[in-house]
């Protein structure tokens, strides 16, 4: 079970890295895309979903690891 969760956490980390890379790419190409008349709506939707999925799952995984190593239940809020 932990190996599956670790794999999902690794996938979430890769997704976060890709989202950061796309954000940087869009930032550097903003003037060229604006001149070409292209919009970033699709990329923005992708980035919002990618950031939400990766950050929320990584936070869940960190809380799970804290709970596993301390033996206590970790709650948020």
N, C-alpha and C positions, 0 to 999 in steps of 0.2 A: 504494500500500500504506500509506504513512504517513497519507494522508488518511482511510482507513478506520479505522486505529488511533486517529487523533485524534478521529474521530467516536465511536468506542466509549469513549474516555476522557471525552469530553464527556457522553455518556450516563451513565457511571459517576459523574461529578461531580453531575449532576442527581439521580441516584438517591441519592447521599449527602446532598444538600440536602433531598430529600423525606424521607428517613429521619430526619434531624435535626428537621425540622418535625413529623413524626408523633410523635417522642419528646417534644417540647415540648408538643404538643397533648394527648397522653396524660397527661403529668405534671400539666397544669393541670386536666384533667377527671377526675382519679382519684377524687376524693370523690363527684362526681356519678355516675360509672359504678359505684362501689361501692354507693351508695345505690339505684341502679336494679337492682342485682343482676347487672350485666353483667360478663363476664370479658374479659380482655385477651389470651387465648391466641392468637387469630388475629393480632392486632397484633404480639405478641411474636415469633411465627414469622416474620412479614413483616419485622420490624426486624432480626432475626438474619440472615436471608438477604440483606437489602438491605445491611447493613453489611459482611458478609463479601464479597459480590460487588463492591461499590464500592471498598472499601479495598484489596482484593487486586489488582483490576485497575488502580487508580490507582498502586499501588506498582510493578506491572509496567511501566506506561507511563513512570513516572519513571526506572526503571532502563533502559528502552529508550532514552529520550532521552539519558541520561548516556552510554550506550554509543554512540549515534549521533554525539554531539558530541565525545567523546574518542577514538573509534576503538578503544577497548579493550573487551574483554568484561567485563561486570559480573556477578559471581556473589554469591549470598547464602549465608552459612554457611561 
